[in-house]
């Protein structure tokens, strides 16, 4: 399954000054982080405390031919470790969740 960035999220990425070349990686990383953070009952909990698992993070880096340094604005991580969104990363995630109906809490 190939995830594409929904066009409706482009303004959010623009507001956060995310270049086009980084958007798909970040969208996929946040999508995986949301999947990995099933222990949080609300998206607010995921945004505040969610962590992208080490295996998932490394897999995404390989799939996108990226290194850890390219993500340092968005994630705190080292080789073979979990990735924790930075303050800037959590702000982007918060805005993406608010704009993406697939990522909102289902009430």
C-alpha positions in Angstrom: 0.0 0.0 0.0 1.4 3.4 -1.0 0.4 6.4 1.1 0.1 9.6 -0.7 -0.2 13.0 1.0 -3.7 14.3 0.6 -3.8 17.5 -1.3 -5.9 19.1 1.4 -2.9 18.9 3.8 -0.6 21.0 1.5 -1.5 24.3 3.2 -0.6 22.8 6.6 2.8 21.7 5.3 3.3 25.2 3.7 2.4 26.9 7.0 5.1 24.8 8.7 7.6 25.5 5.9 8.0 21.8 5.0 9.5 21.5 1.6 7.7 19.3 -1.0 10.5 16.7 -0.9 10.0 16.0 2.8 6.2 15.9 3.0 5.6 12.3 2.0 8.2 11.0 4.5 6.7 13.1 7.3 3.1 12.1 6.4 4.1 8.4 6.4 6.1 8.8 9.7 3.2 10.5 11.4 0.8 8.0 10.1 2.9 5.2 11.4 3.3 7.0 14.8 -0.5 7.2 15.1 -0.7 3.5 14.4 2.0 2.7 16.9 0.4 4.8 19.6 -2.7 2.7 20.1 -2.4 2.9 23.9 -3.6 6.6 23.9 -7.4 6.8 23.8 -7.4 10.2 22.0 -5.5 11.9 19.3 -4.5 14.6 21.7 -2.7 11.9 23.7 -1.0 10.6 20.6 0.1 14.1 19.6 1.5 14.8 23.1 3.1 11.5 23.9 3.3 9.3 20.7 6.6 7.8 19.7 7.5 6.2 16.4 9.0 2.8 17.1 12.7 2.1 16.2 11.9 -0.6 13.6 9.2 1.5 11.9 11.5 4.6 11.9 14.4 2.7 10.4 12.2 1.1 7.8 10.8 4.5 6.8 14.3 5.9 6.5 15.3 3.1 4.2 12.2 3.3 2.1 12.8 7.0 1.6 16.5 6.8 1.3 16.9 9.3 4.2 19.3 9.8 7.1 18.6 10.8 10.6 20.0 14.3 10.1 17.4 15.2 7.5 14.8 14.8 10.2 16.4 16.6 13.1 13.9 19.5 12.8 11.0 17.1 13.2 12.2 14.1 15.2 14.7 13.4 18.0 16.4 10.1 17.1 19.6 8.3 16.7 20.4 5.2 14.7 18.2 2.2 15.7 16.2 4.1 18.2 12.7 5.3 18.5 11.9 8.6 17.1 10.2 11.2 19.3 8.7 14.3 17.6 10.4 17.6 18.4 8.3 20.5 19.6 8.1 21.6 16.0 7.2 18.1 14.9 4.4 17.9 17.4 3.0 21.2 16.3 3.0 20.0 12.7 1.3 16.7 13.8 -1.3 18.6 15.8 -2.2 20.7 12.8 -2.2 17.7 10.4 -4.5 15.8 12.8 -6.9 18.7 13.0 -7.1 18.9 9.1 -7.2 15.2 8.3 -10.5 13.6 9.0 -8.9 10.1 8.9 -6.8 11.1 11.9 -9.4 12.7 14.1 -11.0 11.0 17.1 -14.0 9.0 16.2 -16.8 9.9 18.6 
